Amino acid sequence: FALGVRNWPAASYDPTNYTLYVPLLVNSCMNFTWSPGEDFDIGYGMKASTEGDGNFGAVAAINLSTRKLTWMKKFRAPAASAALSTAGGLVFVGDRDRQFRAFDSDSGEILWQIKLDNSLSAFPITYANEGIQYVAITSGGGNPFDILTQTLTPELDSTRVGTTLWVFKLPNTATK
């Protein structure tokens, strides 16, 4: 199990603008060693490259019609949640640094962010109740991804124990 730029967190597709929003996990080269016949420890032998700008995570918007990058936002912390795009022009993604962000789907501008109690490692969802739209995600961490990426960004808060369900009400102005 080696980390890579694209891994398990799902991308999100917006059919109105033919754009794929992709959370990028670990933008780094690494040395990964394993000795056959020995017990395999998930973090064994992984060493991140010190080259680059020090940002391991990112969110990229790729226009599938033109096959060109529309925008990319880089962050120190690896992305840790799936992406969720909405019909209202928002893209939600969470990072290992506990930040949950809403981006403008066209420009990539961060419109809102909040630091949650734990690392995100889930798929955000959106739903409506009585005409009000909500976005929800769980925080919890403690999975192999959190354990592996702690070595890349040791300055980030350690993963806490427990799972929390977060639900946020979107403003009525969340549509374009």
Secondary structure, DSSP 8 states (H G I E B T S, - for coil): ----SS-SS--EEETTTTEEEEEE---S-EE----TTS---TTTT-EE---SSS--EEEEEEETTTTEEEEEEEESS-B-S--EE-TTSEEEEEBTTSEEEEEETTT--EEEEEE-SS-B-S--EEEEETTEEEEEEEE---SHHHHHHTTT-TTS----SS-EEEEEE--TT---
